[in-house]
Amino acid sequence: MTIRKEAVDPEMEEKMAKKIQRDFEGNDWYGASLQSPTTPLIDPASGKPLIIRSFDFRMNPEVKQMPNKQELFSAHSKQIMSLLWGDGFRPYEGASPRVAIDMKRRTYRIVVVAEPRLNTTVIETPRSLSQMLSTAPKNGSPRH
């Protein structure tokens, strides 16, 4: 990341020096232009297929204290393993599972990366990372 100073017109710089802007706490603030070199994502679409599976759950309304993410995952890990196994997959050890909690809806989602077991045919058509990103929704809502 590089910080570069923009060339400013001397008259404009003098006007800005006379008019000091302050934030809500009365501190001076200054701006800078930040840039980083952008490199295009190059995905050769090679390697073994990995599958992303998500599992949605509702929170138990009778629980008084909210369990942490590790406790939520541990409570469902055997169920998730059996569902993956039934579909011919096993968890991929190169990526940790993720737990996302939605307190408004009182739900949580566990996302697991899986790989096919030996001698298992993947029926789903594999897509490269570039293909997945090019079809990402614009409004930020998750795809199913």
C-alpha positions as CSV (number, residue, x, y, z in Angstrom):
1,M,0.0,0.0,0.0
2,T,1.4,3.4,-0.9
3,I,0.5,6.8,0.3
4,R,1.0,9.6,-2.1
5,K,0.5,13.3,-1.7
6,E,-1.6,15.0,-4.3
7,A,-0.3,18.2,-5.9
8,V,-2.4,21.1,-4.6
9,D,-2.8,24.5,-6.1
10,P,-0.9,27.0,-3.9
11,E,-3.9,29.3,-3.6
12,M,-6.1,26.4,-2.6
13,E,-3.5,25.2,-0.1
14,E,-3.5,28.7,1.5
15,K,-7.3,28.7,1.8
16,M,-7.2,25.3,3.4
17,A,-4.6,26.4,5.9
18,K,-6.8,29.3,7.0
19,K,-9.8,27.1,7.4
20,I,-9.0,24.3,9.8
21,Q,-11.7,21.7,9.9
22,R,-12.4,19.9,13.1
23,D,-14.2,16.7,13.9
24,F,-16.9,16.3,16.6
25,E,-14.3,16.1,19.4
26,G,-12.4,19.2,18.3
27,N,-9.4,17.3,16.9
28,D,-7.7,18.3,13.7
29,W,-8.1,15.8,10.9
30,Y,-6.2,15.2,7.7
31,G,-6.8,13.1,4.6
32,A,-4.6,11.1,2.4
33,S,-5.1,9.1,-0.8
34,L,-4.3,5.4,-0.3
35,Q,-3.8,3.0,-3.2
36,S,-2.7,-0.6,-3.5
37,P,-1.6,-2.4,-6.6
38,T,-4.4,-4.5,-8.0
39,T,-3.7,-7.8,-9.6
40,P,-6.4,-9.8,-11.4
41,L,-7.5,-13.0,-9.9
42,I,-6.1,-15.9,-12.0
43,D,-7.6,-19.2,-11.2
44,P,-6.4,-22.0,-13.4
45,A,-9.4,-24.1,-12.3
46,S,-7.3,-27.1,-11.6
47,G,-7.1,-29.3,-8.5
48,K,-9.6,-31.5,-6.7
49,P,-13.2,-30.3,-6.4
50,L,-14.2,-28.9,-3.0
51,I,-17.8,-28.5,-2.0
52,I,-19.1,-25.8,0.4
53,R,-22.1,-27.0,2.5
54,S,-24.0,-24.8,4.9
55,F,-26.3,-26.0,7.7
56,D,-28.9,-23.7,9.2
57,F,-30.2,-24.1,12.8
58,R,-32.5,-22.2,15.1
59,M,-31.5,-21.3,18.6
60,N,-33.1,-23.1,21.5
61,P,-35.4,-20.6,23.2
62,E,-35.0,-22.4,26.5
63,V,-31.2,-21.8,26.7
64,K,-30.5,-18.9,29.1
65,Q,-26.9,-18.2,28.2
66,M,-25.8,-18.1,24.5
67,P,-23.2,-20.7,23.8
68,N,-20.0,-19.6,21.9
69,K,-19.3,-20.6,18.3
70,Q,-17.1,-23.6,19.3
71,E,-19.9,-25.0,21.5
72,L,-22.5,-24.6,18.7
73,F,-20.2,-26.4,16.3
74,S,-19.4,-29.2,18.7
75,A,-23.1,-29.7,19.4
76,H,-23.7,-30.4,15.7
77,S,-20.4,-31.9,14.5
78,K,-21.5,-35.5,14.5
79,Q,-24.8,-34.7,12.7
80,I,-22.9,-32.7,10.1
81,M,-20.3,-35.5,9.7
82,S,-23.1,-38.1,9.1
83,L,-24.9,-35.8,6.6
84,L,-21.7,-35.2,4.6
85,W,-20.8,-38.9,4.8
86,G,-24.3,-39.8,3.4
87,D,-23.7,-37.5,0.5
88,G,-20.3,-39.1,-0.2
89,F,-18.2,-36.3,1.3
90,R,-15.8,-35.8,4.1
91,P,-14.7,-32.5,5.7
92,Y,-11.7,-30.9,4.0
93,E,-8.9,-30.5,6.5
94,G,-7.4,-27.4,4.8
95,A,-10.2,-25.1,5.8
96,S,-11.8,-24.6,9.2
97,P,-15.6,-24.6,9.6
98,R,-17.3,-21.2,10.1
99,V,-20.2,-20.4,12.4
100,A,-22.3,-17.3,11.7
101,I,-24.8,-16.2,14.3
102,D,-27.9,-14.0,13.4
103,M,-29.2,-12.7,16.7
104,K,-32.2,-10.9,15.1
105,R,-33.6,-14.1,13.6
106,R,-32.2,-16.3,16.4
107,T,-30.5,-18.6,14.0
108,Y,-27.0,-19.7,13.2
109,R,-25.3,-21.2,10.1
110,I,-22.4,-23.6,10.1
111,V,-20.4,-23.6,6.8
112,V,-18.1,-26.6,6.1
113,V,-15.8,-27.2,3.2
114,A,-15.9,-30.8,2.1
115,E,-14.2,-33.0,-0.4
116,P,-15.4,-36.2,-2.1
117,R,-14.5,-39.5,-0.4
118,L,-12.5,-42.0,-2.4
119,N,-14.3,-43.6,-5.3
120,T,-17.1,-41.1,-5.1
121,T,-18.4,-39.3,-8.2
122,V,-19.4,-35.6,-7.8
123,I,-22.6,-35.0,-9.7
124,E,-22.5,-31.2,-9.2
125,T,-20.7,-29.3,-11.9
126,P,-17.5,-27.9,-10.5
127,R,-17.0,-24.1,-10.9
128,S,-13.8,-22.2,-10.6
129,L,-13.4,-19.4,-8.1
130,S,-13.4,-16.9,-11.0
131,Q,-16.8,-18.3,-12.2
132,M,-18.2,-18.1,-8.7
133,L,-17.1,-14.5,-8.1
134,S,-18.4,-13.4,-11.5
135,T,-21.9,-14.6,-10.7
136,A,-21.9,-13.2,-7.2
137,P,-25.2,-11.3,-6.3
138,K,-24.9,-7.6,-6.3
139,N,-27.0,-6.9,-3.2
140,G,-24.9,-9.0,-0.8
141,S,-27.5,-11.6,-0.2
142,P,-26.3,-15.2,0.0
143,R,-26.8,-17.6,-2.8
144,H,-28.3,-21.0,-2.2
